[in-house]
Amino acid sequence: MKIAIHHRKGSFSDSWITYCKEKGIEFKIVNAYDTDIITKISDCDTFMWHFHHDDYRDMQFAKALIFSLEAKGIRCFPNSQTCWHFDNKVWEKYLLEAIGAPLVPSYIFYTKKEAMEWASSAKFPKVFKLKRGSGSSNVMLVRTSTEAEKLIKQCFGKGFLQYRWQERFKDQLNKYKEGTVGLRNVLRPLYYAFRSSLTFFTHYKQKEIGYAYFQDFIPNNHFDIRVVVIGDKLMAERRYVRKNDFRASGSGHFEYGNIPKEVMQIAFETAKKLQMQSVAFDFIFDKDRPLIVEMSYGFGTHGIKHSGGYWTRDLNWHNADSVNFCDWMIENLNKE
């Protein structure tokens, strides 16, 4: 096996490169943005790229490149089955519904008229989401039909910026006060705001417009459960909601253990049905019933890397001082 790796500092590629060096696996660093990238990868049988939702370049063409390399006979991580729906909550909705996965009830509309008619009779509160965003960004609690109608008008009017610095600044400031992030995280949204005409966070990203997406609000959830499945191994954590908020993703408050077996079984089964090499599911509970909120092939590692071990498909627990889940990605490709 010879692996071509697109390296981005701070991504999964840090661990992939270290693993290849330690195991004597032949690899080379490539630049996925090169116009002749197909030619440069031709001497490899595997391509790995932890592409990121916040980089407009990645979202412009990463999936197309992966589909093309697979057509050439090159194995990829992520492969097309794993990533085609990445950072698109609406596509995830269709996919999870199609396989009968326990998804939080979700509603998508492509005309203002249909959305407004739904809002006039729906029971509130609901959760409004843009299809793109992570760490609870672009997620709002809608308490009344009037609030929903206002958002719907914007969906089919001026639309929404993908990156809204005011929301990000407020969120990071609250987490700074709680001691979960540093001052640099607080200042970053302000920096981007003043460079809005130059940075890809606003200038190169397309507006979210022409659709309205809502999910049911499931009350009494003080945490969600993040479950990561990579092949036959699973890691999990509880993520507690922010203070005076309903959102858990990106809160920075983690706890390990007490993961229901039913949640792990659903995660393993869903990942297998979808043929995903790597997937992080977020679960909440409707009383005792676990429901999937959303999913992603890529995931934050700040909390999950401290899980202290992992489960295998037989739901047996394995202690591990260091959970090297990036290594599993290469090992699974090697098994193929």
Order of alpha helices (4+ residues) and beta strands (2+ residues): beta-alpha-beta-alpha-beta-alpha-beta-alpha-alpha-beta-alpha-beta-beta-alpha-alpha-alpha-beta-beta-beta-beta-alpha-beta-beta-beta-beta-alpha
